[in-house]
């Protein structure tokens, strides 16, 4: 192949990186029935170009500049891999995006970049870039999910493979490159010694740690053991990476201190894993029942065997959710009116609700977008059309604006109903409040420790619990702008004096293109509280 990645001995420049990516894209488009070796050569060129630019940036440029525009140029050749006529095109595309995210993360200096670029609004540029990076990974993941007929568990996406940048080095190691060029999950497993993060438990500090082999615990299944000590080793790799971006001097909340690289992709994989686990569990039990019938095994023995076959249904909300359809691409508003409404008055409803001027917020628990338009006072307002919003709404604003609660609650329940028309309330969907919110001090502390002890093996289930609203459920957390973590029936102040207790946690239901978008969404939803500061749960 004529393509050759740049070397540091050449007149290396950012323009050269972009040119190589453009040339490589042309070569990928011209591939006709490529063999495995051709695909691996393409992947090697992409990896070398990424590593050399990451090293060049670290050696020759202040890290706080990031050069997101140049990093974005890698999207084109990587995305083009999905058009290659090869059975593993989606797999290799997804892995190249993960490697890209890892290298970008390694060039980020969280001690310098935020402070140097805060005044320039670079946090918005970084957040927007991560949304595009996430979408680049999400598309091949969805293709793999559809091709597998809902049987892919995406363990390889959490395998922990990485390309480590060594100081003053711009060359990828031979072994790391060999792993990066794997064309299937089985080939990757054969070449790599990494298998993601592994968890170990001990019954006491003196006991020998044992490898945890069961499915990951889930809060909605009540799976928690407070008597075990947990440790871990290994890493799940780039899919969990975040840019830590401390803005505590500007805000008294902590929800905006980090920017995840692959937030929706990670959630998609975890959702898929729940559905896959359910489907495989059903198949195993069906086959077991057939075997038991053929051999006339006593029913008592049958039940004993079933006890050793773990089986969990997914969270009710995602049981019938079409994941590939739900996780659509993140809309990218232009900020200016589109051609169809450009000649209209800027004050008209048609103009203010133009899709190009709207704000899309990904509602993490609902797995859908909430759309916000400008109202007549040029403030953000939640659109009642929800996921079906096409913009350019006619008539008075009251026809499309979601009003204060209980209208807001009805809107959320209507959106949840789209995932499963059998739902009557959010309780059935697994997004409602706890059955018993207030407990006495002892039981409240035990429950608090269960959810707040979120380290190690309970990390994902804790994040999921906080995302869905904690004890109060989704609507409570959205209207109050916090997650209720504990509530006691005791009339004394033991819970409030106990330094172990944090009654409130930061709300985390929203993901926007910009940090400012998330902040605006949180604030506007809180404004839909019908009696702010006056309800029972406002002062907890």
C-alpha positions, 0 to 999 in steps of 0.5 A: 500500500502506498500510504505511509504514516508520518515519522518524527524525523519528517517535517511533522505538522498538524496539517500533515496529520490531517492530510494523511487521514484524508489520504487514508480515507480515500484508500479505504473507500477504494478497497474491493473485497480486502483480505485480512492482511489489508485490513490489518495494514489499514488499522496499523496506519491508523494506530501509527498516525494516532500515536505519532500525533499524540506524541508530537502534541506532548513533545512540541505543544502545550497540552492545554491546547488539545487541538480537538480539530486535528483529533476530529480528523481521525473520525473520517477514516475510522468511520469509513471502516464500517463501509469496508466489505468485511464481516468484522468491520463494526468490531474493528471500527469500535476498537479504533474509536476506543483507542482514539479516546484513550490516546486523547485522554493521555494528552489531557492535563487536568491540572492545566487545561481547565484553568487555561481555557475556562474563559474561552469556553473550551469546556464546551468544545471538549464536551461537544467533542466527547459527544461526537466521539461517543456517537462514533463508538455507538454506531458500530456497537448498535450494528453489532447488537442488531447483527447478533440478534440481541445476544452480544454481551460486549465483554470485549469493549471492557477488556482494558486493551490500551496503547500506552504513551511513554514519555518522549516516545512516539512509537507503539510497542509491537505487542500493543500493535498486534493486539490492536490489529485483532479482527475478532473478539476471539483473536483479541482474547488469544493475543491479549493478556488483559480481560478487564477489571476482575473482582475478589471478595473476602469474608474477613481480612485474614481470608484468601481472596476469591475471584468473583464469577457471578454476574455484576450486582444490581440494585434493583435485584437487591443484590448486596452483601455488606459482610464481604471485603472487596478488592479488584485488579485490572482495568476496563479500559477506555470506555470508562474514561472521563476528563476531570474538570473541576469547576468548584469555584464557579458552582456549588454542585459536583455534577459538572466536574467530569466529562465522560468520553463514552457515556452513552456507549457505556450505558448501551453496553450495560443495557445490552448485557442485561438483555443478553443475560436474560435471553441466554438465561431463558434459553438455558432453562428451556433446554434444561426443561426439555432434558429433564422431561426426556429423562423423567427427572423428579421435579424436586431435583429439577428445582434444586438444579435451577437454584444453581443457574443464576437468572435475572430479568433486565430492568423492567424499563428496558425489557422491551426497549429497542436499544438500537432505535432508542440510542439515536445520534446526538442532534447537532444544532447549528445555532442559527435558523434553518432556511425554512424559517430564516425569513420569519420574525425571530419572535414567532413560535415557528422561529423560536422552536426551529430545530437548529436553535433547540437544545437536546438533552439525553435523559439517561434513565429514559434512554431518550432525548428531552427537547428544549425550545426558546419560549416567548421570553427567550428562556428554555422550556421543555417541549411536550412533543418529546421524542416526536418533536420535529420543531417549528411549532405553530400557535401559542407557546402553551401548545408545546410547553410542558407546564408545572407539575403534575403536567410534568409527571404526566409528560415523563410517564408518557415518554416512559410508556413509549418504551413499553405500552404495558406500563401504568406508572414509573413504579412498574418501569423501575424508575419510581420511588422506593416502596418505603422511603422513610426508615428508622435510624438503624435500618436507614443507616443499613440501607444508606451503607448499601447504596453509598458503599459504591466502590469496587464491584458495586460501582455500576449499580451505584451509578445506575441507582443515582442516575434513576433518582435514588430513593425518590425516583426519577421525577423526584430527583428531576424536580428537586435537583438532587438525589435523595440518598436517605430518609429517617422516621426518627424525630431526633437528629442522629442522621443529621449529626452522623458524619457518614451520612450525605442526605443528598447526592448530585443529580445525574439524569442529564447529558448535554452537548455542553456542560452549560446545556446540562446546567440549564436543563437541571434548572428549567426542570426544577422550575416545573415544581408546583410548590418549590420549597413547600413539599415534604421532600424539599427539605430533606 
